[in-house]
Amino acid sequence: MKRIYTCLLLMVLSFNGIAQIRFEPGYFINNHGQRTDCLIKNVDWKNNPVSFFYKTSEEAQPLKAVIDSVMEFGVPGTSKYIRVSVDIDRSVDVITEMSSVRNPVYTREVLFLKVLVEGKAVLYSYTDVNLVRYFYTCDTSGIKQLTYKTYKTPEFKIGINNDFRQQLWLTLKCPDISMDGISNTGYNKNDLVRLFNKYNNCFNSKSITIESPKKKDLFNLNIRPGVCFSSLSITNSLTPVRDAAFNSRPGFILGIEAEFVMPFLRNKWSVIMEPGIMFLNTGKEIENDRFDVEYKSLEVPIGIRHYFFLNDNTRIFINASLNLNTAIESGIYFKTGSKLRIESMENLTVGAGCKYNSRYSIEVRYGFNRNILLNYRYWNSEYKSFSVLLGYTLF
């Protein structure tokens, strides 16, 4: 197992070394109010950052900017962050750690808040792992948190403090915004962005929504034919004369890969599942005996994939999966008429490949050992595989 982890680590480090980091046109404003136009490493932050990397030119070395020295930074059309000192409630929603106090407990912190809507009323967000908070300001008022908190009631039930609706009703006064509309507003990005845009439009105030372009193709379905080169050896602790090593022969794979792309970190991470059928037929003669292997299995690798963008059309990727497989009427047959039944056994696989134009791909994949004779006391086996897979994305 240590060798597996070492292999995975080396692969990640190798690809990190050759993959191009994407820096996009952006800017930042320092504590003296000076604006610097630069190239910012846009990682599509899931959590609000406390620092970022930038370059003054394509050829320059990356530099790190931290929250203490930056008042504002952004990537136009994608994201904008401002530094503020603000009261924030960090009460958790986990039942075992949930507070029994209804009112929020505020602490003063210096944060980068993400700007969601600009105009007469401004909406901000803050995310830190499972913590999500929204903030607002209207006209020249200070930035305040929209109050939302879950808590344990004396009856050991979960109560919800929805005071943010009262805040919205008292602040966003507009003929187009009704009490029913406020009551139906949830503490989530879509509802709040919609409400703030409606308020700004009510006063003919230019309302600007700042967010990453809508993610498309968060689900991909790929056809994955390929060829698998397998190596199989079997040993018998009682009768070594029956030990055999089978030469690597190509088997065929036909699968369909479902890929669920994570909607953050620039779509670089995804969860993959690839049901497929693998066929292997081989044989060998040893002295007066003959071994024939007929192996057919339904394989379902489930794992994660990480992309590295080389340019707008080409990206390389690595993935690691746990391969769940079910042997189908498979066995090792002897000339004498006896048979060893091949068992179902999961194993780990790692792969690397390239995808072009979001449509065509090729991948090489290595499957670590699985003991397909696990249920036999005196028999042992080593089955490893190396596969070459082609891919075509249907959608």
FIBA-116397 format. One record per residue (C-alpha): residue number from 1; residue in three letters; x, y, z. Coordinates in pm, 1 decimal. Example, Ala and Ser with C-alpha at 12.3 -4.5 7.8 and 13.67 -1.06 7.14 Angstrom:
! residues 2
+-----+-----+----------+----------+----------+
|   i |  aa |        x |        y |        z |
+-----+-----+----------+----------+----------+
|   1 | ALA |   1230.0 |   -450.0 |    780.0 |
|   2 | SER |   1367.0 |   -106.0 |    714.0 |
+-----+-----+----------+----------+----------+
This chain:
! residues 395
+-----+-----+----------+----------+----------+
|   i |  aa |        x |        y |        z |
+-----+-----+----------+----------+----------+
|   1 | MET |      0.0 |      0.0 |      0.0 |
|   2 | LYS |    290.6 |    237.0 |     71.7 |
|   3 | ARG |    414.8 |    181.5 |   -284.0 |
|   4 | ILE |     73.1 |    279.1 |   -416.7 |
|   5 | TYR |     68.8 |    603.9 |   -220.1 |
|   6 | THR |    425.9 |    680.8 |   -327.6 |
|   7 | CYS |    334.1 |    625.1 |   -691.4 |
|   8 | LEU |     32.6 |    855.0 |   -665.1 |
|   9 | LEU |    239.5 |   1126.6 |   -497.8 |
|  10 | LEU |    510.1 |   1110.6 |   -765.1 |
|  11 | MET |    249.0 |   1136.6 |  -1039.7 |
|  12 | VAL |     91.1 |   1445.6 |   -884.8 |
|  13 | LEU |    428.3 |   1615.0 |   -833.9 |
|  14 | SER |    538.8 |   1532.6 |  -1187.5 |
|  15 | PHE |    228.1 |   1672.1 |  -1349.7 |
|  16 | ASN |    232.1 |   1977.9 |  -1125.9 |
|  17 | GLY |    579.8 |   2046.5 |  -1250.9 |
|  18 | ILE |    490.7 |   2040.9 |  -1619.3 |
|  19 | ALA |    139.0 |   2181.1 |  -1613.2 |
|  20 | GLN |     99.9 |   2546.4 |  -1701.2 |
|  21 | ILE |    -54.0 |   2769.4 |  -1435.2 |
|  22 | ARG |   -328.1 |   2990.9 |  -1573.6 |
|  23 | PHE |   -295.7 |   3358.1 |  -1484.5 |
|  24 | GLU |   -573.2 |   3587.0 |  -1605.0 |
|  25 | PRO |   -591.1 |   3967.2 |  -1642.7 |
|  26 | GLY |   -688.7 |   4126.3 |  -1313.7 |
|  27 | TYR |   -597.3 |   4399.1 |  -1068.4 |
|  28 | PHE |   -546.0 |   4478.1 |   -703.0 |
|  29 | ILE |   -550.6 |   4795.3 |   -493.2 |
|  30 | ASN |   -298.7 |   4829.2 |   -210.7 |
|  31 | ASN |   -332.6 |   5006.5 |    123.5 |
|  32 | HIS |   -230.3 |   5338.3 |    -35.9 |
|  33 | GLY |   -509.6 |   5322.0 |   -291.2 |
|  34 | GLN |   -273.2 |   5243.9 |   -577.8 |
|  35 | ARG |   -415.5 |   5014.6 |   -844.9 |
|  36 | THR |   -191.3 |   4756.6 |  -1010.4 |
|  37 | ASP |   -306.8 |   4586.7 |  -1328.4 |
|  38 | CYS |   -157.1 |   4241.6 |  -1340.7 |
|  39 | LEU |   -217.0 |   3873.5 |  -1410.2 |
|  40 | ILE |   -386.6 |   3691.1 |  -1122.6 |
|  41 | LYS |   -385.5 |   3317.6 |  -1064.5 |
|  42 | ASN |   -759.8 |   3261.7 |  -1083.1 |
|  43 | VAL |   -838.2 |   2938.9 |   -899.9 |
|  44 | ASP |  -1211.4 |   3012.0 |   -879.4 |
|  45 | TRP |  -1193.5 |   3011.3 |   -500.1 |
|  46 | LYS |  -1451.4 |   2791.2 |   -329.1 |
|  47 | ASN |  -1353.6 |   2943.8 |      5.2 |
|  48 | ASN |  -1284.6 |   3314.9 |     42.6 |
|  49 | PRO |   -908.0 |   3359.2 |     14.3 |
|  50 | VAL |   -667.7 |   3534.5 |    248.2 |
|  51 | SER |   -401.7 |   3569.1 |    -23.3 |
|  52 | PHE |   -348.5 |   3526.6 |   -396.3 |
|  53 | PHE |    -68.2 |   3500.2 |   -650.9 |
|  54 | TYR |     -9.0 |   3745.7 |   -932.1 |
|  55 | LYS |    243.1 |   3828.7 |  -1203.7 |
|  56 | THR |    332.5 |   4168.1 |  -1347.2 |
|  57 | SER |    382.6 |   4011.0 |  -1692.5 |
|  58 | GLU |    363.9 |   3672.0 |  -1862.4 |
|  59 | GLU |    738.1 |   3620.9 |  -1817.8 |
|  60 | ALA |    759.0 |   3741.8 |  -1456.9 |
|  61 | GLN |    781.7 |   3517.6 |  -1152.6 |
|  62 | PRO |    463.2 |   3477.0 |   -942.8 |
|  63 | LEU |    436.2 |   3700.8 |   -636.8 |
|  64 | LYS |    214.4 |   3653.5 |   -333.5 |
|  65 | ALA |    -20.3 |   3924.8 |   -206.1 |
|  66 | VAL |   -180.5 |   3890.4 |    137.7 |
|  67 | ILE |   -492.1 |   4037.8 |    292.9 |
|  68 | ASP |   -294.6 |   4276.7 |    517.1 |
|  69 | SER |   -159.2 |   4468.1 |    215.9 |
|  70 | VAL |   -452.6 |   4454.1 |    -30.2 |
|  71 | MET |   -778.5 |   4649.4 |     -5.1 |
|  72 | GLU |   -939.2 |   4501.3 |   -315.5 |
|  73 | PHE |   -861.0 |   4261.9 |   -599.1 |
|  74 | GLY |  -1047.7 |   4100.0 |   -881.1 |
|  75 | VAL |  -1061.3 |   3931.2 |  -1217.9 |
|  76 | PRO |  -1305.8 |   4133.1 |  -1433.1 |
|  77 | GLY |  -1614.8 |   3939.3 |  -1532.8 |
|  78 | THR |  -1531.2 |   3660.9 |  -1289.4 |
|  79 | SER |  -1478.0 |   3773.1 |   -930.9 |
|  80 | LYS |  -1416.3 |   4072.4 |   -707.8 |
|  81 | TYR |  -1310.4 |   4076.5 |   -341.3 |
|  82 | ILE |  -1287.6 |   4364.6 |    -94.8 |
|  83 | ARG |  -1116.2 |   4369.6 |    243.3 |
|  84 | VAL |  -1337.3 |   4471.7 |    533.3 |
|  85 | SER |  -1337.3 |   4462.0 |    910.8 |
|  86 | VAL |  -1677.3 |   4318.5 |    989.7 |
|  87 | ASP |  -1876.1 |   4135.5 |   1257.1 |
|  88 | ILE |  -1935.5 |   3771.9 |   1162.4 |
|  89 | ASP |  -2121.4 |   3490.5 |   1336.2 |
|  90 | ARG |  -1947.1 |   3155.0 |   1298.8 |
|  91 | SER |  -2208.3 |   2939.3 |   1470.4 |
|  92 | VAL |  -2202.9 |   2587.7 |   1327.1 |
|  93 | ASP |  -2489.3 |   2380.9 |   1190.7 |
|  94 | VAL |  -2356.4 |   2048.2 |   1321.4 |
|  95 | ILE |  -2612.8 |   1913.8 |   1569.0 |
|  96 | THR |  -2355.8 |   1790.6 |   1821.8 |
|  97 | GLU |  -2190.9 |   2135.3 |   1830.3 |
|  98 | MET |  -2499.4 |   2349.8 |   1775.3 |
|  99 | SER |  -2561.9 |   2640.2 |   2012.2 |
| 100 | SER |  -2874.9 |   2663.0 |   2225.5 |
| 101 | VAL |  -2872.8 |   3043.4 |   2190.7 |
| 102 | ARG |  -3099.7 |   3191.2 |   1924.5 |
| 103 | ASN |  -2908.9 |   3515.5 |   1870.1 |
| 104 | PRO |  -2585.9 |   3518.5 |   1670.1 |
| 105 | VAL |  -2252.4 |   3555.0 |   1847.2 |
| 106 | TYR |  -2044.0 |   3805.8 |   1655.0 |
| 107 | THR |  -1669.3 |   3846.4 |   1645.0 |
| 108 | ARG |  -1480.3 |   4119.8 |   1462.3 |
| 109 | GLU |  -1262.0 |   3988.7 |   1180.1 |
| 110 | VAL |  -1075.0 |   4120.3 |    877.3 |
| 111 | LEU |  -1199.0 |   3929.0 |    573.2 |
| 112 | PHE |  -1200.9 |   3931.8 |    196.7 |
| 113 | LEU |  -1571.7 |   3943.9 |    109.0 |
| 114 | LYS |  -1679.4 |   3838.5 |   -238.2 |
| 115 | VAL |  -1892.5 |   4096.3 |   -418.5 |
| 116 | LEU |  -2201.9 |   3934.9 |   -570.4 |
| 117 | VAL |  -2415.5 |   4237.5 |   -665.2 |
| 118 | GLU |  -2316.8 |   4603.8 |   -702.4 |
| 119 | GLY |  -2553.9 |   4901.0 |   -715.5 |
| 120 | LYS |  -2756.9 |   5109.4 |   -470.3 |
| 121 | ALA |  -2758.3 |   4795.7 |   -254.0 |
| 122 | VAL |  -2454.0 |   4569.7 |   -248.6 |
| 123 | LEU |  -2453.4 |   4198.3 |   -165.6 |
| 124 | TYR |  -2145.4 |   4009.6 |    -46.3 |
| 125 | SER |  -2070.1 |   3649.7 |     46.9 |
| 126 | TYR |  -1821.9 |   3469.1 |    267.8 |
| 127 | THR |  -1751.3 |   3095.5 |    252.3 |
| 128 | ASP |  -1520.3 |   2896.5 |    478.2 |
| 129 | VAL |  -1561.9 |   2522.3 |    418.1 |
| 130 | ASN |  -1917.8 |   2454.0 |    543.8 |
| 131 | LEU |  -1975.1 |   2806.2 |    673.3 |
| 132 | VAL |  -2166.0 |   3038.2 |    436.3 |
| 133 | ARG |  -2257.2 |   3393.6 |    534.2 |
| 134 | TYR |  -2404.3 |   3682.4 |    335.5 |
| 135 | PHE |  -2345.0 |   4052.4 |    398.5 |
| 136 | TYR |  -2501.8 |   4368.2 |    264.1 |
| 137 | THR |  -2484.6 |   4744.4 |    253.9 |
| 138 | CYS |  -2725.5 |   5002.2 |    116.7 |
| 139 | ASP |  -2637.5 |   5359.2 |     19.2 |
| 140 | THR |  -2371.3 |   5469.2 |    266.8 |
| 141 | SER |  -2452.1 |   5231.8 |    552.7 |
| 142 | GLY |  -2184.4 |   5003.3 |    689.1 |
| 143 | ILE |  -2149.4 |   4640.2 |    586.2 |
| 144 | LYS |  -2354.7 |   4405.6 |    804.0 |
| 145 | GLN |  -2418.6 |   4033.9 |    807.9 |
| 146 | LEU |  -2759.6 |   3905.3 |    707.6 |
| 147 | THR |  -2860.5 |   3710.7 |   1017.1 |
| 148 | TYR |  -2926.0 |   3340.0 |    979.2 |
| 149 | LYS |  -2860.8 |   3081.9 |   1248.5 |
| 150 | THR |  -2970.8 |   2734.2 |   1347.0 |
| 151 | TYR |  -2990.5 |   2649.3 |   1716.7 |
| 152 | LYS |  -3121.9 |   2388.5 |   1960.1 |
| 153 | THR |  -3451.4 |   2472.3 |   2128.2 |
| 154 | PRO |  -3538.4 |   2377.6 |   2490.0 |
| 155 | GLU |  -3755.4 |   2101.4 |   2338.3 |
| 156 | PHE |  -3440.7 |   1955.0 |   2174.5 |
| 157 | LYS |  -3556.3 |   2054.2 |   1828.9 |
| 158 | ILE |  -3371.0 |   2257.2 |   1568.2 |
| 159 | GLY |  -3480.6 |   2619.6 |   1552.3 |
| 160 | ILE |  -3394.1 |   2865.6 |   1276.2 |
| 161 | ASN |  -3326.9 |   3235.2 |   1325.4 |
| 162 | ASN |  -3439.3 |   3396.6 |    998.7 |
| 163 | ASP |  -3392.7 |   3757.5 |   1106.9 |
| 164 | PHE |  -3227.6 |   3828.0 |    771.0 |
| 165 | ARG |  -3577.0 |   3858.5 |    623.5 |
| 166 | GLN |  -3662.4 |   4139.4 |    864.5 |
| 167 | GLN |  -3335.0 |   4310.8 |    774.1 |
| 168 | LEU |  -3420.5 |   4285.8 |    405.2 |
| 169 | TRP |  -3775.3 |   4414.5 |    458.8 |
| 170 | LEU |  -3655.4 |   4718.1 |    653.9 |
| 171 | THR |  -3370.9 |   4797.0 |    411.5 |
| 172 | LEU |  -3490.6 |   4709.6 |     60.8 |
| 173 | LYS |  -3797.3 |   4932.0 |     43.4 |
| 174 | CYS |  -3934.1 |   4912.8 |   -309.7 |
| 175 | PRO |  -4285.9 |   4892.4 |   -465.0 |
| 176 | ASP |  -4179.1 |   4580.1 |   -654.4 |
| 177 | ILE |  -4074.2 |   4396.7 |   -337.1 |
| 178 | SER |  -4356.2 |   4257.0 |   -124.7 |
| 179 | MET |  -4364.2 |   4095.2 |    216.8 |
| 180 | ASP |  -4452.6 |   3765.2 |     49.3 |
| 181 | GLY |  -4149.4 |   3801.7 |   -173.9 |
| 182 | ILE |  -3926.1 |   3856.6 |    127.9 |
| 183 | SER |  -4087.1 |   3564.0 |    314.9 |
| 184 | ASN |  -4013.3 |   3332.2 |     23.8 |
| 185 | THR |  -3650.3 |   3441.8 |      0.4 |
| 186 | GLY |  -3409.6 |   3174.8 |    118.4 |
| 187 | TYR |  -3065.8 |   3223.8 |    268.1 |
| 188 | ASN |  -2890.6 |   3128.4 |    -54.2 |
| 189 | LYS |  -2704.8 |   3298.7 |   -334.4 |
| 190 | ASN |  -2966.0 |   3268.2 |   -608.8 |
| 191 | ASP |  -3255.5 |   3408.4 |   -404.3 |
| 192 | LEU |  -3054.2 |   3695.1 |   -258.9 |
| 193 | VAL |  -2894.9 |   3795.9 |   -590.7 |
| 194 | ARG |  -3238.7 |   3801.1 |   -752.2 |
| 195 | LEU |  -3379.2 |   4019.8 |   -471.9 |
| 196 | PHE |  -3091.2 |   4270.6 |   -471.1 |
| 197 | ASN |  -3107.7 |   4305.4 |   -849.7 |
| 198 | LYS |  -3481.4 |   4373.8 |   -825.3 |
| 199 | TYR |  -3421.3 |   4642.9 |   -563.7 |
| 200 | ASN |  -3147.5 |   4814.6 |   -764.7 |
| 201 | ASN |  -3357.2 |   4808.9 |  -1080.8 |
| 202 | CYS |  -3646.1 |   4959.6 |   -884.7 |
| 203 | PHE |  -3441.1 |   5278.9 |   -841.7 |
| 204 | ASN |  -3295.1 |   5270.6 |  -1193.6 |
| 205 | SER |  -2964.5 |   5200.9 |  -1027.2 |
| 206 | LYS |  -2724.3 |   5009.5 |  -1246.6 |
| 207 | SER |  -2719.9 |   4663.0 |  -1092.3 |
| 208 | ILE |  -2412.3 |   4455.7 |  -1171.3 |
| 209 | THR |  -2393.8 |   4087.1 |  -1087.3 |
| 210 | ILE |  -2034.3 |   3974.6 |  -1043.0 |
| 211 | GLU |  -1981.9 |   3602.7 |  -1072.2 |
| 212 | SER |  -1794.4 |   3342.8 |  -1266.8 |
| 213 | PRO |  -1945.8 |   3252.3 |  -1602.1 |
| 214 | LYS |  -2208.8 |   2984.8 |  -1558.0 |
| 215 | LYS |  -2050.5 |   2644.4 |  -1544.6 |
| 216 | LYS |  -2147.2 |   2424.8 |  -1834.8 |
| 217 | ASP |  -2087.9 |   2058.2 |  -1894.1 |
| 218 | LEU |  -2080.4 |   1973.0 |  -1524.2 |
| 219 | PHE |  -2178.4 |   1623.3 |  -1631.8 |
| 220 | ASN |  -1997.3 |   1445.1 |  -1912.5 |
| 221 | LEU |  -2079.2 |   1109.3 |  -2067.1 |
| 222 | ASN |  -1791.7 |    944.6 |  -2252.2 |
| 223 | ILE |  -1762.4 |    629.7 |  -2463.9 |
| 224 | ARG |  -1440.8 |    449.0 |  -2362.7 |
| 225 | PRO |  -1318.8 |    160.8 |  -2580.9 |
| 226 | GLY |   -970.5 |     31.0 |  -2519.4 |
| 227 | VAL |   -722.5 |   -251.1 |  -2503.3 |
| 228 | CYS |   -593.2 |   -408.3 |  -2182.4 |
| 229 | PHE |   -258.2 |   -585.5 |  -2147.1 |
| 230 | SER |   -271.7 |   -817.3 |  -1846.9 |
| 231 | SER |     -9.6 |  -1014.9 |  -1661.4 |
| 232 | LEU |   -119.2 |  -1315.8 |  -1457.2 |
| 233 | SER |     82.5 |  -1556.7 |  -1248.0 |
| 234 | ILE |    -46.8 |  -1836.1 |  -1026.3 |
| 235 | THR |    137.5 |  -2035.0 |   -761.7 |
| 236 | ASN |     55.1 |  -2343.1 |   -557.5 |
| 237 | SER |    224.2 |  -2377.5 |   -218.7 |
| 238 | LEU |    179.5 |  -2758.0 |   -221.0 |
| 239 | THR |    268.7 |  -2835.2 |   -581.5 |
| 240 | PRO |    514.7 |  -2578.6 |   -722.4 |
| 241 | VAL |    520.0 |  -2771.1 |  -1051.9 |
| 242 | ARG |    176.3 |  -2624.4 |  -1119.7 |
| 243 | ASP |    303.6 |  -2267.6 |  -1091.6 |
| 244 | ALA |    247.8 |  -2070.9 |  -1409.9 |
| 245 | ALA |    309.7 |  -1725.3 |  -1547.8 |
| 246 | PHE |     98.4 |  -1624.6 |  -1844.1 |
| 247 | ASN |    237.0 |  -1399.5 |  -2110.9 |
| 248 | SER |     73.7 |  -1061.5 |  -2147.3 |
| 249 | ARG |   -196.6 |  -1078.6 |  -2410.1 |
| 250 | PRO |   -429.5 |   -800.6 |  -2515.3 |
| 251 | GLY |   -784.6 |   -807.0 |  -2390.6 |
| 252 | PHE |  -1058.4 |   -570.8 |  -2489.4 |
| 253 | ILE |  -1248.0 |   -315.7 |  -2281.4 |
| 254 | LEU |  -1569.1 |   -138.1 |  -2364.3 |
| 255 | GLY |  -1703.0 |    111.3 |  -2113.4 |
| 256 | ILE |  -1907.0 |    424.0 |  -2060.0 |
| 257 | GLU |  -1764.8 |    687.7 |  -1827.5 |
| 258 | ALA |  -1983.6 |    923.5 |  -1626.5 |
| 259 | GLU |  -1791.6 |   1230.5 |  -1510.1 |
| 260 | PHE |  -1929.1 |   1472.7 |  -1252.0 |
| 261 | VAL |  -1728.9 |   1796.8 |  -1265.9 |
| 262 | MET |  -1695.9 |   1989.0 |   -939.8 |
| 263 | PRO |  -1837.2 |   2344.3 |   -982.1 |
| 264 | PHE |  -1539.5 |   2518.6 |   -821.2 |
| 265 | LEU |  -1161.6 |   2550.6 |   -851.9 |
| 266 | ARG |  -1194.8 |   2620.9 |  -1224.9 |
| 267 | ASN |  -1356.7 |   2284.3 |  -1297.4 |
| 268 | LYS |  -1025.7 |   2108.5 |  -1239.2 |
| 269 | TRP |  -1165.2 |   1830.4 |  -1017.6 |
| 270 | SER |  -1421.7 |   1567.1 |  -1103.4 |
| 271 | VAL |  -1565.2 |   1240.6 |   -977.3 |
| 272 | ILE |  -1561.0 |    958.8 |  -1231.0 |
| 273 | MET |  -1743.1 |    628.9 |  -1261.9 |
| 274 | GLU |  -1679.5 |    399.5 |  -1557.3 |
| 275 | PRO |  -1880.1 |     76.4 |  -1586.5 |
| 276 | GLY |  -1728.0 |   -153.5 |  -1846.2 |
| 277 | ILE |  -1669.9 |   -513.6 |  -1948.5 |
| 278 | MET |  -1321.1 |   -664.1 |  -1975.9 |
| 279 | PHE |  -1237.0 |   -984.4 |  -2164.1 |
| 280 | LEU |   -919.5 |  -1194.7 |  -2130.8 |
| 281 | ASN |   -849.7 |  -1535.1 |  -2284.6 |
| 282 | THR |   -506.6 |  -1693.6 |  -2263.8 |
| 283 | GLY |   -343.0 |  -2029.7 |  -2205.6 |
| 284 | LYS |    -16.6 |  -2209.4 |  -2140.4 |
| 285 | GLU |    124.4 |  -2562.1 |  -2147.5 |
| 286 | ILE |    349.6 |  -2679.6 |  -1864.1 |
| 287 | GLU |    497.6 |  -3029.6 |  -1890.2 |
| 288 | ASN |    198.6 |  -3261.5 |  -1929.9 |
| 289 | ASP |    -64.2 |  -3012.1 |  -1825.5 |
| 290 | ARG |   -233.9 |  -2716.4 |  -1987.4 |
| 291 | PHE |   -382.9 |  -2406.7 |  -1827.7 |
| 292 | ASP |   -655.3 |  -2205.5 |  -1999.7 |
| 293 | VAL |   -774.8 |  -1875.2 |  -1855.7 |
| 294 | GLU |  -1117.3 |  -1742.6 |  -1941.7 |
| 295 | TYR |  -1170.9 |  -1417.5 |  -1757.4 |
| 296 | LYS |  -1463.6 |  -1186.2 |  -1811.9 |
| 297 | SER |  -1553.1 |   -921.1 |  -1558.0 |
| 298 | LEU |  -1784.3 |   -627.8 |  -1507.9 |
| 299 | GLU |  -1560.1 |   -346.9 |  -1383.8 |
| 300 | VAL |  -1674.2 |    -23.4 |  -1220.1 |
| 301 | PRO |  -1383.5 |    209.7 |  -1134.9 |
| 302 | ILE |  -1496.7 |    493.6 |   -906.5 |
| 303 | GLY |  -1250.4 |    770.5 |   -836.1 |
| 304 | ILE |  -1133.6 |   1128.6 |   -872.4 |
| 305 | ARG |   -967.8 |   1313.3 |  -1160.4 |
| 306 | HIS |   -762.1 |   1631.5 |  -1170.3 |
| 307 | TYR |   -705.6 |   1841.0 |  -1481.8 |
| 308 | PHE |   -409.0 |   2060.1 |  -1575.4 |
| 309 | PHE |   -481.1 |   2315.6 |  -1848.0 |
| 310 | LEU |   -212.1 |   2357.1 |  -2112.7 |
| 311 | ASN |   -413.3 |   2594.3 |  -2331.3 |
| 312 | ASP |   -775.4 |   2663.5 |  -2423.5 |
| 313 | ASN |   -807.6 |   2339.7 |  -2621.7 |
| 314 | THR |   -574.8 |   2095.0 |  -2449.1 |
| 315 | ARG |   -558.3 |   1964.9 |  -2095.1 |
| 316 | ILE |   -387.1 |   1671.8 |  -1932.9 |
| 317 | PHE |   -527.3 |   1480.0 |  -1640.2 |
| 318 | ILE |   -448.0 |   1223.1 |  -1375.9 |
| 319 | ASN |   -692.6 |   1004.6 |  -1188.8 |
| 320 | ALA |   -704.2 |    740.8 |   -918.9 |
| 321 | SER |   -989.1 |    494.4 |   -875.4 |
| 322 | LEU |  -1104.7 |    202.3 |   -669.2 |
| 323 | ASN |  -1195.5 |    -62.8 |   -923.8 |
| 324 | LEU |  -1497.0 |   -267.4 |   -814.9 |
| 325 | ASN |  -1532.0 |   -573.6 |  -1033.9 |
| 326 | THR |  -1749.5 |   -880.0 |  -1063.8 |
| 327 | ALA |  -1617.4 |  -1192.1 |  -1234.7 |
| 328 | ILE |  -1866.1 |  -1343.3 |  -1481.1 |
| 329 | GLU |  -1842.9 |  -1719.7 |  -1543.5 |
| 330 | SER |  -1464.4 |  -1700.4 |  -1523.8 |
| 331 | GLY |  -1207.9 |  -1959.9 |  -1433.1 |
| 332 | ILE |   -871.0 |  -2125.6 |  -1486.7 |
| 333 | TYR |   -919.4 |  -2463.3 |  -1653.9 |
| 334 | PHE |   -676.8 |  -2755.8 |  -1642.0 |
| 335 | LYS |   -627.3 |  -3031.5 |  -1897.3 |
| 336 | THR |   -727.1 |  -3282.1 |  -1629.4 |
| 337 | GLY |  -1074.0 |  -3127.8 |  -1615.3 |
| 338 | SER |  -1035.1 |  -2947.0 |  -1284.6 |
| 339 | LYS |  -1111.3 |  -2577.7 |  -1252.4 |
| 340 | LEU |  -1018.0 |  -2282.7 |  -1034.0 |
| 341 | ARG |  -1300.0 |  -2032.2 |  -1007.7 |
| 342 | ILE |  -1189.7 |  -1671.0 |  -1051.1 |
| 343 | GLU |  -1321.2 |  -1451.4 |   -770.9 |
| 344 | SER |  -1433.4 |  -1090.1 |   -769.2 |
| 345 | MET |  -1173.9 |   -866.3 |   -605.2 |
| 346 | GLU |  -1135.7 |   -487.8 |   -605.1 |
| 347 | ASN |   -806.2 |   -315.3 |   -676.3 |
| 348 | LEU |   -662.7 |     32.6 |   -717.3 |
| 349 | THR |   -597.7 |    190.4 |  -1057.2 |
| 350 | VAL |   -414.2 |    508.0 |  -1156.1 |
| 351 | GLY |   -417.0 |    676.0 |  -1492.7 |
| 352 | ALA |   -295.4 |    974.3 |  -1690.7 |
| 353 | GLY |   -411.3 |   1114.1 |  -2018.3 |
| 354 | CYS |   -488.7 |   1405.5 |  -2243.9 |
| 355 | LYS |   -817.6 |   1560.8 |  -2356.6 |
| 356 | TYR |   -847.0 |   1774.3 |  -2667.8 |
| 357 | ASN |  -1119.3 |   2020.8 |  -2756.7 |
| 358 | SER |  -1336.6 |   1888.5 |  -2469.3 |
| 359 | ARG |  -1429.1 |   1597.6 |  -2696.0 |
| 360 | TYR |  -1147.1 |   1350.7 |  -2764.5 |
| 361 | SER |   -924.3 |   1182.4 |  -2508.7 |
| 362 | ILE |   -663.1 |    913.7 |  -2463.8 |
| 363 | GLU |   -556.2 |    761.4 |  -2133.6 |
| 364 | VAL |   -304.2 |    508.0 |  -2010.6 |
| 365 | ARG |   -402.5 |    327.8 |  -1693.1 |
| 366 | TYR |   -223.8 |     89.9 |  -1457.4 |
| 367 | GLY |   -411.9 |   -156.3 |  -1241.1 |
| 368 | PHE |   -240.7 |   -272.0 |   -924.3 |
| 369 | ASN |   -245.9 |   -635.0 |   -815.0 |
| 370 | ARG |   -567.6 |   -818.1 |   -736.4 |
| 371 | ASN |   -569.9 |  -1176.0 |   -606.2 |
| 372 | ILE |   -831.9 |  -1348.5 |   -819.7 |
| 373 | LEU |   -784.3 |  -1683.3 |   -635.9 |
| 374 | LEU |   -846.1 |  -1538.4 |   -292.6 |
| 375 | ASN |  -1076.6 |  -1817.2 |   -171.5 |
| 376 | TYR |   -828.7 |  -2099.4 |   -236.7 |
| 377 | ARG |   -607.6 |  -2192.7 |     55.2 |
| 378 | TYR |   -305.3 |  -2321.1 |   -135.3 |
| 379 | TRP |   -335.8 |  -2111.6 |   -448.0 |
| 380 | ASN |   -221.3 |  -1755.3 |   -489.2 |
| 381 | SER |   -227.8 |  -1523.5 |   -787.3 |
| 382 | GLU |   -104.0 |  -1187.2 |   -909.2 |
| 383 | TYR |   -312.9 |  -1012.5 |  -1170.0 |
| 384 | LYS |   -200.2 |   -671.6 |  -1293.9 |
| 385 | SER |   -304.1 |   -472.5 |  -1596.1 |
| 386 | PHE |   -198.8 |   -191.4 |  -1824.7 |
| 387 | SER |   -465.8 |    -32.3 |  -2041.9 |
| 388 | VAL |   -485.1 |    217.5 |  -2325.2 |
| 389 | LEU |   -824.9 |    383.5 |  -2349.9 |
| 390 | LEU |   -969.9 |    612.1 |  -2613.2 |
| 391 | GLY |  -1254.6 |    845.9 |  -2529.8 |
| 392 | TYR |  -1525.2 |   1038.5 |  -2708.7 |
| 393 | THR |  -1747.4 |   1278.1 |  -2513.3 |
| 394 | LEU |  -2111.9 |   1250.1 |  -2613.3 |
| 395 | PHE |  -2215.0 |   1548.4 |  -2400.3 |
+-----+-----+----------+----------+----------+
